[in-house]
Structure formats: C-alpha cells, structure tokens
Amino acid sequence: MPLRTCLGCGQRAAQQGLIRLTARDDGRLEIDCRDRVGRGGYLHATPSCWQEFLRKKSHHRAFHMELSKHAKEALIQALQVRDRE
C-alpha cells in the first residue's frame, strides 16, 4: 500500500486515506478525484491539517511551483463545502 505525506501535518499515511490535490498550470489547486494529471500532493481529511497547509509558506517540493495564498484559501473553502456534503 503506497504511503504519502500530508502537506498539512507532515505525517505519512496510506494514500487511499488522503485527499489528493493537483496544481494546475495557472496556479489553481483542485481536489483530484479521478484524472491524476499534473503535480500532486496529499492532505488528511481533517480541518486541522487544512489550516496547517494554509499556514505553511512553501509547497514547491510537492507541486514544483509556488502557490498563492488565494489559491490555498480557495482550496480550503472547496474542502469545507465537500466536507459538509
């Protein structure tokens, strides 16, 4: 079973238990459910990890690009909406 590192808390976990994120060429972040295209990273499905992800300044290693705070905030909002459903 593949292990991945959460971009929020930094702990390693089984890939299937994490949410995959994809950075698009225009700098947007998307929740990646199917296509697995582009550079990706992983987050636990917990608000505490989302907030840690938002606080961290650099995610260049995962996405090979710098992400704007606006892109990260938009992703967190999408995760919160998804979590409520």
N, CA and C of each residue as an Amber inpcrd file, in Angstrom:
protein
   255
   0.8460000  -1.1650000   0.0000000   0.0000000   0.0000000   0.0000000
   0.9040000   1.2440000   0.0000000   0.7460000   2.1280000  -0.9900000
   1.5890000   3.3180000  -1.0580000   1.3420000   4.2770000   0.1040000
   2.4220000   4.8580000   0.6100000   2.3390000   5.8630000   1.6720000
   2.6220000   7.2330000   1.0750000   1.9380000   8.2380000   1.5680000
   2.1370000   9.6190000   1.1410000   2.2230000  10.5090000   2.3750000
   2.8160000  11.6750000   2.2260000   2.9770000  12.6120000   3.3330000
   1.9280000  13.7140000   3.2310000   1.2400000  13.9810000   4.3230000
   0.2460000  15.0460000   4.3860000   0.9710000  16.3960000   4.3340000
   0.5200000  17.2770000   3.4540000   1.1210000  18.6040000   3.3210000
   0.7620000  19.5250000   4.4780000  -0.1580000  19.1010000   5.3210000
  -0.5350000  19.8870000   6.4910000   0.2980000  19.5050000   7.6970000
   0.0590000  18.3090000   8.2100000   0.7130000  17.8790000   9.4500000
   2.0800000  17.2370000   9.2290000   2.3530000  16.7720000   8.0170000
   3.6490000  16.1650000   7.7240000   3.7400000  14.6850000   8.0540000
   2.6500000  14.0770000   8.5190000   2.6690000  12.6530000   8.8470000
   2.4350000  11.8130000   7.5930000   3.0240000  10.6340000   7.5890000
   2.8310000   9.7090000   6.4700000   1.6110000   8.8430000   6.7490000
   0.8510000   8.5740000   5.6980000  -0.3630000   7.7580000   5.8250000
  -0.5970000   7.0370000   4.5130000  -1.4800000   6.0480000   4.5550000
  -1.8330000   5.3150000   3.3430000  -2.4630000   6.2660000   2.3390000
  -2.0580000   6.1590000   1.0990000  -2.5320000   7.0490000   0.0390000
  -4.0540000   7.0590000  -0.0560000  -4.6770000   5.9120000   0.0960000
  -6.1300000   5.8370000  -0.0470000  -6.8860000   6.5830000   1.0470000
  -6.2360000   6.9160000   2.1450000  -6.8840000   7.6390000   3.2260000
  -6.6720000   9.1450000   3.1780000  -6.0370000   9.6320000   2.1140000
  -5.7360000  11.0550000   1.9800000  -6.4780000  11.6510000   0.7790000
  -6.6180000  12.9540000   0.7910000  -7.2150000  13.6860000  -0.3260000
  -6.0810000  14.1330000  -1.2310000  -6.1730000  13.8140000  -2.5180000
  -5.1320000  14.2380000  -3.4670000  -5.4820000  15.6100000  -4.0220000
  -4.4740000  16.4670000  -4.0680000  -4.6040000  17.8040000  -4.6300000
  -3.7470000  17.8840000  -5.8800000  -4.2010000  18.6500000  -6.8440000
  -3.4470000  18.8470000  -8.0670000  -3.2640000  20.3340000  -8.3130000
  -2.0590000  20.7280000  -8.6710000  -1.7750000  22.1190000  -9.0520000
  -1.8460000  22.2090000 -10.5660000  -2.6560000  23.1150000 -11.0500000
  -2.7950000  23.3440000 -12.4860000  -1.7590000  24.3730000 -12.9380000
  -1.5320000  24.4500000 -14.2260000  -0.5290000  25.3740000 -14.7700000
  -0.8030000  26.8310000 -14.4170000  -2.0790000  27.1800000 -14.2330000
  -2.4150000  28.5700000 -13.9170000  -2.3190000  28.8760000 -12.4270000
  -1.8540000  27.9000000 -11.6210000  -1.6620000  28.1210000 -10.1910000
  -2.8450000  27.7340000  -9.3280000  -3.9600000  27.3060000  -9.9430000
  -5.1200000  26.8680000  -9.1660000  -4.8490000  25.4950000  -8.5710000
  -5.4460000  25.2650000  -7.4230000  -5.4040000  23.9480000  -6.7940000
  -6.7670000  23.3040000  -6.9240000  -6.7940000  22.0190000  -7.2070000
  -8.0450000  21.2980000  -7.3320000  -7.9860000  20.0200000  -6.5150000
  -9.1580000  19.6050000  -6.0540000  -9.2890000  18.3080000  -5.4120000
  -9.3340000  17.3010000  -6.5480000  -8.3930000  16.3950000  -6.5580000
  -8.2380000  15.4680000  -7.6800000  -8.8260000  14.1140000  -7.3160000
  -9.9570000  13.8000000  -7.8760000 -10.6190000  12.5320000  -7.5780000
 -10.3400000  11.4660000  -8.6280000 -10.1830000  11.8640000  -9.8670000
 -10.1330000  10.8770000 -10.9380000  -8.9080000  10.9530000 -11.8300000
  -8.6520000  12.1260000 -12.4050000  -7.7380000  12.1770000 -13.5450000
  -6.2560000  12.0560000 -13.2010000  -5.8640000  12.4300000 -12.0070000
  -4.4680000  12.3280000 -11.5650000  -3.4860000  12.8900000 -12.5850000
  -3.8170000  14.0710000 -13.0990000  -2.9640000  14.7590000 -14.0580000
  -2.2920000  15.9270000 -13.3520000  -1.0160000  16.1180000 -13.5970000
  -0.3070000  17.2500000 -13.0060000   0.3610000  16.8730000 -11.6980000
   1.1330000  17.8170000 -11.1700000   1.8220000  17.6030000  -9.9130000
   0.8170000  17.5580000  -8.7870000   0.9900000  16.6270000  -7.8800000
   0.0200000  16.4690000  -6.8080000   0.6420000  16.4190000  -5.4340000
  -0.2310000  16.6010000  -4.4510000   0.1240000  16.4880000  -3.0550000
  -1.0700000  15.9180000  -2.3210000  -0.9050000  15.6260000  -1.0450000
  -1.9580000  14.9590000  -0.2850000  -2.2150000  15.6600000   1.0370000
  -3.4780000  15.6020000   1.4670000  -3.8940000  16.1410000   2.7620000
  -4.8130000  15.1480000   3.4530000  -4.7150000  15.1150000   4.7910000
  -5.7230000  14.3780000   5.5560000  -7.0610000  15.0970000   5.4090000
  -8.1310000  14.4070000   5.6350000  -9.4810000  14.9860000   5.5220000
  -9.9040000  15.6290000   6.8390000  -8.9990000  16.3460000   7.4820000
  -9.3030000  16.9940000   8.7600000  -9.0190000  18.4930000   8.6720000
  -9.9060000  19.3130000   9.2140000  -9.7080000  20.7630000   9.1760000
  -8.3870000  21.2270000   9.7990000  -7.8790000  20.5300000  10.7820000
  -6.6060000  20.9490000  11.3840000  -5.4580000  20.8400000  10.3720000
  -5.4700000  19.8110000   9.5520000  -4.4380000  19.6690000   8.5130000
  -4.6160000  20.7300000   7.4340000  -5.8560000  21.0650000   7.1120000
  -6.1230000  22.0990000   6.1130000  -5.5720000  23.4310000   6.5810000
  -5.7640000  23.7490000   7.8590000  -5.2720000  25.0210000   8.4000000
  -3.7470000  25.0530000   8.4230000  -3.1180000  23.9260000   8.7430000
  -1.6520000  23.8550000   8.7150000  -1.1470000  24.0450000   7.2830000
  -1.8170000  23.4400000   6.3170000  -1.4660000  23.5960000   4.9060000
  -1.5370000  25.0710000   4.5120000  -2.5660000  25.7610000   4.9720000
  -2.7540000  27.1740000   4.6670000  -1.6410000  28.0200000   5.2890000
  -1.1910000  27.6690000   6.4850000  -0.1570000  28.4370000   7.1950000
   1.2370000  28.2710000   6.5920000   1.5090000  27.0870000   6.0540000
   2.8580000  26.8350000   5.5190000   3.0910000  27.6930000   4.2830000
   4.3070000  28.2000000   4.1750000   4.6100000  29.1480000   3.1180000
   4.9960000  28.4910000   1.7990000   5.6910000  27.3940000   1.8260000
   6.1770000  26.8190000   0.5740000   5.7280000  25.3710000   0.4040000
   5.2470000  25.0870000  -0.7770000   4.8880000  23.7180000  -1.1570000
   5.5470000  23.3870000  -2.4880000   6.6870000  24.0340000  -2.7430000
   7.3860000  23.8650000  -4.0160000   7.7940000  22.4170000  -4.2550000
   8.1720000  21.7280000  -3.2170000   8.6290000  20.3500000  -3.3760000
   7.5230000  19.4440000  -3.9080000   6.2950000  19.6330000  -3.4620000
   5.1800000  18.7990000  -3.9090000   4.6780000  19.1980000  -5.2890000
   4.5560000  20.4970000  -5.5290000   3.8940000  20.9630000  -6.7420000
   4.8420000  21.5220000  -7.8020000   6.1200000  21.7030000  -7.4600000
   7.1160000  22.2830000  -8.3570000   6.7180000  23.6780000  -8.8270000
   5.9850000  24.3890000  -7.9940000   5.6250000  25.7920000  -8.2270000
   5.2170000  26.3880000  -6.8960000   5.3290000  27.6900000  -6.7940000
   4.8500000  28.3630000  -5.5880000   3.3580000  28.6190000  -5.7390000
   2.6340000  28.4620000  -4.6680000   1.1920000  28.6470000  -4.6700000
   0.8330000  29.9360000  -3.9550000  -0.1310000  30.6510000  -4.4990000
  -0.5660000  31.8810000  -3.8430000  -1.4420000  31.5490000  -2.6420000
  -1.4860000  32.4640000  -1.7100000  -2.3520000  32.2780000  -0.5440000
  -3.8090000  32.1960000  -0.9980000  -4.1610000  32.9680000  -2.0220000
  -5.5210000  32.9470000  -2.5510000  -5.8840000  31.5490000  -3.0780000
  -4.9660000  30.9020000  -3.7820000  -5.2250000  29.5550000  -4.3120000
  -5.4250000  28.5580000  -3.1770000  -4.6240000  28.6880000  -2.1270000
  -4.7690000  27.7760000  -0.9900000  -6.0710000  28.0360000  -0.2410000
  -6.4460000  29.3070000  -0.0840000  -7.7100000  29.6250000   0.5910000
  -8.9080000  29.1040000  -0.1990000  -8.8600000  29.2240000  -1.5330000
  -9.9470000  28.7160000  -2.3750000 -10.0670000  27.2050000  -2.2290000
  -8.9460000  26.5150000  -2.1390000  -8.9690000  25.0640000  -1.9510000
  -9.5900000  24.7090000  -0.6050000  -9.2110000  25.4030000   0.4460000
  -9.7600000  25.1340000   1.7770000 -11.2760000  25.3240000   1.7720000
 -11.7590000  26.3780000   1.1040000 -13.1990000  26.5890000   1.0080000
 -13.8760000  25.4280000   0.2820000 -13.2790000  24.9320000  -0.7920000
 -13.8410000  23.7930000  -1.5130000 -13.8490000  22.5360000  -0.6340000
 -12.8060000  22.3450000   0.1530000 -12.7650000  21.1960000   1.0540000
 -13.8430000  21.2980000   2.1320000 -14.0770000  22.5030000   2.6390000
 -15.1080000  22.6940000   3.6630000 -16.4900000  22.4060000   3.1020000
 -16.7560000  22.8630000   1.8820000 -18.0490000  22.5810000   1.2360000
 -18.2010000  21.0770000   1.0280000 -17.1450000  20.4540000   0.5550000
 -17.1680000  18.9960000   0.3100000 -17.3960000  18.2350000   1.6050000
 -16.8020000  18.7160000   2.6920000 -16.9120000  18.0600000   3.9870000
 -18.3420000  18.1240000   4.5310000 -19.0550000  19.2100000   4.2030000
 -20.4370000  19.3760000   4.6750000 -21.4120000  18.4880000   3.9290000
 -21.0490000  18.0540000   2.7370000 -21.9730000  17.2500000   1.9170000
 -22.0420000  15.8170000   2.3820000
